[in-house]
Amino acid sequence: MLIEGEIDEDDTICIDSSFFVDRSYELTTFTFGSHVLQLFCLRSASTDYDLTGQLVWPGAVLLNNFLSLHAEILEGRSVIELGSGVGITGILCSRFCRRCSFCAFSIIKKNIELQSSLGNPGSTGLKAEKLEWGNSSVPPLFDTVEKLLRTQGSKCRFILAYISRAKNMDTVIVDEAVQRGMRIDEVDGTRTTVANLEGVIFEITLK
C-alpha cells in the first residue's frame, strides 16, 4: 500500500485483531451417517484472514464420521472438544452424550444458539469455555490432555483425529505423547483419506 505525504514518527496506527477475521459465515449443512447438522462457518479458505476456528477442517470430518458410527462410546459421558473450530464435533457429540463443553471462539457461541433455535437434541447440554493456547497448539493440547487424564484416570479417554500435512508433524505428535508417559494407539479401521490428506484416529492414554 502506498501512502503519499509525510508521516509523523509519533503517529501510531492501531488495527484491532478483528480486522484479520472474516465473519462472512454461511449456514451450511453437513451429513455424518444418519445425522444432519446445520451450522455457521466459512465455506472457503483465504490467506487474507486468520482462519483459526472459522472452517470445518478435515480432522473434524474424520472424527465426526468415526463418532457417527460409534456413538455408544459417548453415551452417558461428558465431552470436552479441544481445538473446537466451529464446534461441529461437539454439536454432533451433544446428540449422544450427557453434556459437551468447547474451547470457544465467537462462532461456537453463534452455533450453540443456532442448535437451540433449531430444537436439536442435546443442545441444552452445550457449553462454551475460553482456553488460550497461544501460537503453538501441540504442546498446550497435550498439557491440557495430560492434566485431564491424570485427574480423571481410567474414566477419561482422549480421542485424536489426526490429519497428516507434513511428515515432521507426524513424529511431533507421537514424540509429545511418549515424552509425557502416554500410550498412543491407532484405532483399527480408521486410516482413511479426507480432502486428499491421509488421516487416522488415535486413542491416547496414560501408561
Salt bridges, closest charged atoms under 4 A:
GLU26 OE1 - ARG43 NH1 3.97
GLU72 OE2 - HIS70 ND1 3.74
GLU129 OE2 - LYS127 NZ 3.13
GLU132 OE2 - LYS130 NZ 3.33
ASP143 OD1 - ARG180 NH1 2.72
GLU146 OE2 - ARG150 NE 3.06
GLU146 OE1 - ARG180 NH1 2.92
ASP170 OD2 - LYS167 NZ 3.93
GLU176 OE2 - ARG180 NH2 2.84
ASP185 OD2 - ARG183 NE 2.83
GLU186 OE1 - ARG191 NH2 2.82
GLU198 OE2 - ARG191 NH1 2.27
GLU203 OE2 - ARG157 NE 3.01
